[in-house]
Amino acid sequence: MSPTTGTKQTMRSEYELLDSGDGRKLERFGDVVLSRPCDQAFWEKQSPEAWTTAAASFDRERGWQSRGGAELPASWIVTINDITMMLKPTPAGHVGVFPETRMLWDWISDTLSASDEAGSSALNLFAHSGGATLAAARTGCTVCHVDSSKSMVTRARENASLNQLDAAPIRWIVEDVGKFLGREIRRGRSYDAIMLDPPSFGHGTKGEQYRIDRDLASTLEQCRALLTDNPRFVLLTSHTLGVTTVLLESLMSEVLRRGVITSGEMQLTGAGDVRPVDSGVWARWTP
Ligand SMILES: C[S@@+](CC[C@H](N)C(=O)[O-])C[C@H]1O[C@@H](n2cnc3c(N)ncnc32)[C@H](O)[C@@H]1O
């Protein structure tokens, strides 16, 4: 199911899934082609010849390895669904963007742009390198970006600059999400839109443990307490194995009650004949 509300004819996107199979995915980020593990791809590769174009390949035992004489850059810049981001390979095999969320960036921008009200406010929790933050900020809305990793918040700020959004009204917060939400509730703050992408396991700035199975319901309760009287949406995404659309929808309807809840799969996609790969789920609540 596609979460987009329209087709952008002039959209720039330098990401594509090139192939998948045998437990791996082959992706192009701008000029850089990478081969990485992908547990969901337990079919055979469709285009084995395409894999020779990979600049580097990652596996959990040996880390990143350059392939065929090509160099894996220490960092590079790509534009995905009109959002420009700096990518840097990490020791865990990530690059600083989850491209399966890109269709949701469009939905965030479209939904916030469609608002009649000036000055909407959005909160992005577990905000990582800032894709959803910038999708909201590019509509002119005020955004609060929260992540416990100082280096990811720095990266997100760099990404804001790459999108000429350095002067945009974005609050950059390095903090544990639970502590931050508790403080915002005590201060009487509120937001029109809330986006959250909780990790399976994570850590706050002072070692606070986050576990999606134990903590998501109370995080959603805190989010409900922070919605304005005229809210726009809550958008919840998850990459955790075993978390389904049914689970996210049930949790959202239990906590947020009245309203409309929809859900779908996040997917890595490429050209028409490339088999898409499921990569997590999303659910969203609108009043
Ligand atoms: C799954 S990633 C989010 C991906 C992001 N939504 C995106 O699409 O780019 C999880 C993020 O949560 C952060 N995190 C983990 N535990 C946290 C906690 N207790 N409080 C705040 N941030 C946390 C991590 O630093 C990481 O950036």
The ligand as a MOL file (V3000), in Angstrom:
LIG
                    3D

  0  0  0     0  0            999 V3000
M  V30 BEGIN CTAB
M  V30 COUNTS 27 29 0 0 0
M  V30 BEGIN ATOM
M  V30 1 C 15.3950 3.0440 14.0310 0
M  V30 2 S 16.3820 4.4860 14.2440 0 CHG=1
M  V30 3 C 15.2560 5.6530 13.6540 0
M  V30 4 C 15.3400 5.8400 12.1650 0
M  V30 5 C 14.7710 7.1710 11.6580 0
M  V30 6 N 13.3860 7.3340 12.0250 0
M  V30 7 C 14.9810 7.3640 10.1660 0
M  V30 8 O 14.1120 6.9990 9.3760 0
M  V30 9 O 16.0300 7.8610 9.7860 0 CHG=-1
M  V30 10 C 16.3280 4.6440 16.0040 0
M  V30 11 C 16.9260 5.9260 16.5770 0
M  V30 12 O 16.5170 6.0120 17.9390 0
M  V30 13 C 17.5680 6.5430 18.7300 0
M  V30 14 N 17.3090 6.0870 20.1190 0
M  V30 15 C 17.4050 4.8330 20.5960 0
M  V30 16 N 17.0150 4.7920 21.9010 0
M  V30 17 C 16.6580 6.0610 22.2400 0
M  V30 18 C 16.1510 6.6610 23.4300 0
M  V30 19 N 15.9430 5.9760 24.5480 0
M  V30 20 N 15.8540 7.9910 23.3890 0
M  V30 21 C 16.0780 8.7160 22.2710 0
M  V30 22 N 16.5520 8.1930 21.1030 0
M  V30 23 C 16.8350 6.8820 21.0950 0
M  V30 24 C 18.8350 6.0310 18.0990 0
M  V30 25 O 19.9340 6.8840 18.3680 0
M  V30 26 C 18.4480 5.9900 16.5940 0
M  V30 27 O 18.8600 7.1710 15.9510 0
M  V30 END ATOM
M  V30 BEGIN BOND
M  V30 1 1 1 2
M  V30 2 1 2 3
M  V30 3 1 2 10
M  V30 4 1 3 4
M  V30 5 1 4 5
M  V30 6 1 5 6
M  V30 7 1 5 7
M  V30 8 2 7 8
M  V30 9 1 7 9
M  V30 10 1 10 11
M  V30 11 1 11 12
M  V30 12 1 11 26
M  V30 13 1 12 13
M  V30 14 1 13 14
M  V30 15 1 13 24
M  V30 16 1 14 15
M  V30 17 1 14 23
M  V30 18 2 15 16
M  V30 19 1 16 17
M  V30 20 1 17 18
M  V30 21 2 17 23
M  V30 22 1 18 19
M  V30 23 2 18 20
M  V30 24 1 20 21
M  V30 25 2 21 22
M  V30 26 1 22 23
M  V30 27 1 24 25
M  V30 28 1 24 26
M  V30 29 1 26 27
M  V30 END BOND
M  V30 END CTAB
M  END
